[in-house]
Amino acid sequence: MNALITKTKSALSAAALFAFGAAMAGLGLAAVSLLAIFALVAIGAAILTTPFLAITQPTEEDTAAAA
């Protein structure tokens, strides 16, 4: 009877440890995914704002009009 209780405790302990490990792995993947989403948003914002922030190069017409 004592061996049965010991085996049951061991099995439940292993199952609990596996469930805890799976939960921690899920949290880790969620954190990495969140960082990846933030990176994609930053890249998207940079791509969308690039045309508005482009530095215009002066042309010959601009220099002639300024002089």
KABEL-V454813 format. One line per field, one symbol per residue. phi: phi as a letter, one per 30 degrees, with the letter a starting at -180 (. if undefined). A space follows every 50 residues. Layout:
BEGIN
phi = ???
END
This chain:
BEGIN
phi = .dddddddddddddddddddddddddddddddddddddddddddddddce ddcdddddcdddddddd
END
